[in-house]
Amino acid sequence: MRAGLERRVDELASEHSGQAFAAAVAAYADTLDLAEREELGAILLERAGGPEQAIRHQYEERSWFRRALRRIDGERPER
């Protein structure tokens, strides 16, 4: 099962990037059963460097995310 899922993720990654890749993966996930979707999620997290790396990427790439974290830490939002 895992090898087939990894192969399909590789195919989707070669055909799409960015939001189109995310949409293609979501459409593919809709065709899977629960166990396969969970395995797909694990594969995607591993390829993203794990949950910590995914959060770090969001932090580095999205200014709204940094602002939200600053608010959580009690800092005044920048204007």
Buried (B, 14 or more C-beta within 10 A) or exposed (E): EEEEBBEBBEEBEEEBEEEEBEEBBEEBBEEBEEEBBEBBEEBBBEBBEEEEEBBEEEEEEEEEBBEEEEEEEEEEEEE
